[in-house]
């Protein structure tokens, strides 16, 4: 994260923190979609202008940081939340292959990696670079969250939470230290594979229809 990492450091140093949420839906062929949102407490007008020049909350700069040949930015939004006096940036994009995100400036140090594992399995990892907080800032009060929704059977993982095919990691800035790696192994659903619950639901609907047809004939 070349420029963005510098901007993040300056923002953390001057104003306290950045919180960061990343959501990814990973499809069987390695493509998918991503949503990123980061936010901080709103600075005063003078400081906000300085942040805007740095590009952290400037839509054009954000597009430049998250753009690459193999990804498409669907939406960029910068907004303020008056209920808690925070300023937010939200980015939505799609990608052809998840490891192509390494080509963006924002994820230059993230090391997205998707490899073949055991037969029929894939191994994925992403590196979370160290985040430096400013003097006097309590890094345990601010958090980053990574959420992966996987189109496949999850075999192993190092996530903090697992629910169905969704894995979640949550770290405070203090927890990250010299960096963390999120990783999981999964067996991708086949592109034409139909989940078993659809067969079950279809069978149940068919049984109900047959029941009412027979009942109608008796009446």
C-alpha positions in Angstrom: 0.0 0.0 0.0 2.4 2.7 -1.2 0.5 6.0 -1.3 -2.5 4.8 0.7 -0.3 3.4 3.4 1.4 6.8 3.8 -1.9 8.6 3.8 -3.3 6.1 6.4 -0.3 6.6 8.6 -0.7 10.4 8.5 -4.4 10.2 9.2 -3.8 7.8 12.1 -1.0 10.0 13.5 -2.9 13.2 13.3 -6.5 12.2 14.2 -6.4 9.0 16.1 -7.3 6.1 13.8 -8.8 4.6 10.7 -11.2 1.7 11.0 -11.3 -0.7 8.0 -13.8 -3.3 6.8 -13.3 -5.5 3.8 -15.9 -7.9 2.4 -15.2 -10.3 -0.5 -17.4 -12.8 -2.2 -15.1 -15.4 -3.8 -16.6 -17.5 -6.7 -15.5 -21.0 -7.8 -13.4 -19.7 -10.7 -11.4 -17.2 -8.6 -13.4 -14.2 -9.7 -15.6 -12.2 -7.3 -16.6 -8.9 -5.8 -15.2 -6.7 -3.1 -16.6 -4.0 -0.8 -14.2 -1.9 1.2 -15.2 0.8 3.8 -12.9 2.8 6.0 -13.7 5.6 8.3 -12.4 7.9 11.0 -13.7 10.7 13.3 -14.4 13.8 11.3 -11.5 16.4 11.5 -12.1 20.1 11.4 -12.5 21.9 8.1 -8.8 22.8 7.8 -7.6 19.3 8.5 -10.3 17.9 6.2 -9.0 19.9 3.3 -5.5 18.6 4.0 -6.9 15.0 4.0 -8.6 15.7 0.7 -5.4 16.8 -0.9 -3.7 13.6 0.4 -6.5 11.6 -1.3 -7.8 9.5 1.5 -11.4 10.8 1.1 -11.2 12.1 -2.4 -13.2 10.0 -4.9 -10.8 10.5 -7.9 -7.8 9.5 -5.8 -9.6 6.5 -4.4 -10.5 5.3 -7.9 -6.8 5.6 -8.9 -5.7 3.6 -5.8 -8.1 0.7 -6.4 -8.0 0.5 -10.2 -6.3 -2.2 -12.2 -6.5 -3.8 -15.6 -8.3 -6.9 -14.3 -10.8 -5.3 -11.9 -13.8 -2.9 -12.4 -14.8 -0.3 -9.9 -18.5 -0.3 -9.6 -19.0 2.5 -7.1 -17.0 5.0 -4.9 -18.8 6.9 -2.2 -17.5 9.4 0.4 -19.9 10.5 3.0 -20.2 11.8 6.6 -22.3 10.2 9.3 -23.6 12.9 11.6 -24.8 10.4 14.2 -21.3 9.6 15.3 -19.3 12.4 13.6 -17.4 10.2 11.3 -16.3 10.5 7.7 -16.4 7.4 5.5 -15.1 6.1 2.1 -16.8 3.1 0.5 -15.5 1.3 -2.6 -17.2 -1.5 -4.5 -15.5 -3.4 -7.3 -15.4 -6.7 -9.2 -12.4 -8.7 -10.2 -11.5 -11.4 -12.8 -9.1 -13.2 -10.5 -8.6 -12.4 -6.8 -4.8 -12.4 -7.0 -5.1 -9.7 -9.7 -5.9 -7.3 -6.8 -2.2 -7.2 -6.2 -2.0 -5.0 -9.3 -3.8 -2.2 -7.5 -1.8 0.5 -5.6 -4.1 0.0 -2.6 -3.3 -3.7 -2.3 0.3 -3.7 -3.5 1.5 -5.3 -0.2 -1.5 -7.5 0.4 -0.1 -10.6 -1.4 -3.5 -12.1 -2.4 -2.7 -15.7 -3.3 -4.9 -18.5 -4.6 -3.2 -21.8 -5.2 -4.2 -25.4 -6.0 -4.1 -27.6 -3.0 -5.1 -31.3 -2.6 -7.2 -32.7 -5.3 -10.2 -30.5 -5.9 -9.1 -28.0 -3.3 -7.9 -24.4 -3.3 -5.7 -22.6 -0.8 -6.2 -18.9 -0.3 -4.3 -16.3 1.7 -4.1 -12.5 2.1 -1.4 -10.6 4.1 -2.5 -7.7 6.4 0.5 -5.3 6.5 1.6 -3.6 9.8 -0.4 -0.4 10.7 1.5 2.3 12.6 -0.4 4.4 15.1 0.5 7.8 16.3 2.1 8.8 19.6 -0.4 8.4 22.4 -3.0 6.5 20.3 -4.4 3.3 21.8 -4.4 0.9 18.9 -6.6 -1.6 20.8 -9.6 0.7 20.4 -9.6 0.6 16.6 -10.2 -2.4 14.3 -9.9 -3.9 10.9 -12.4 -6.6 9.7 -12.0 -9.0 6.9 -15.0 -11.1 5.7 -14.9 -13.7 3.0 -18.0 -15.4 1.6 -16.7 -18.6 -0.2 -18.5 -20.5 -2.9 -17.4 -23.8 -1.7 -16.9 -26.2 1.2 -14.5 -24.7 3.7 -11.9 -27.4 4.8 -9.5 -25.4 7.1 -9.1 -21.8 8.1 -7.6 -19.5 10.7 -10.6 -17.2 10.9 -12.1 -15.9 14.2 -15.6 -16.7 13.1 -17.2 -19.2 10.7 -20.9 -19.3 9.7 -22.0 -21.4 6.8 -19.6 -20.4 3.9 -18.6 -17.1 5.5 -15.3 -16.5 7.4 -14.6 -13.4 9.5 -11.3 -12.0 11.0 -11.3 -9.0 13.3 -8.1 -7.4 14.6 -7.4 -4.3 16.6 -4.6 -2.2 15.2 -2.5 -3.3 18.2 -3.1 -7.0 17.3 -1.7 -6.7 13.8 1.9 -6.0 15.0 4.3 -7.0 12.3 1.4 -8.2 10.1 -1.1 -11.0 9.9 -2.1 -13.5 7.3 -5.7 -14.6 6.8 -6.0 -18.0 5.1 -8.3 -20.8 4.3 -8.6 -24.0 2.3 -11.8 -24.8 0.4 -13.3 -27.1 -2.2 -15.0 -24.9 -4.8 -18.5 -25.7 -5.8 -18.6 -26.8 -9.4 -19.9 -24.1 -11.6 -22.9 -26.2 -12.6 -23.2 -27.8 -9.2 -26.6 -27.4 -7.6 -26.7 -27.2 -3.8 -28.5 -30.1 -2.1 -31.0 -27.9 -0.4 -32.4 -26.9 -3.8 -33.1 -30.5 -4.6 -34.8 -30.9 -1.2 -36.9 -27.8 -1.6 -37.9 -28.8 -5.1 -38.9 -32.3 -3.9 -41.0 -30.8 -1.0 -42.8 -28.4 -3.4 -43.5 -31.3 -5.8 -44.9 -33.4 -2.9 -47.2 -30.6 -1.8 -48.5 -30.1 -5.3 -49.2 -33.8 -5.8 -50.9 -33.9 -2.4 -53.3 -31.1 -3.3 -54.0 -32.6 -6.8 -55.0 -35.9 -5.3 -57.1 -34.2 -2.7 -58.8 -32.1 -5.3 -59.7 -35.3 -7.3 -61.2 -36.9 -4.2 -63.4 -33.8 -3.6 
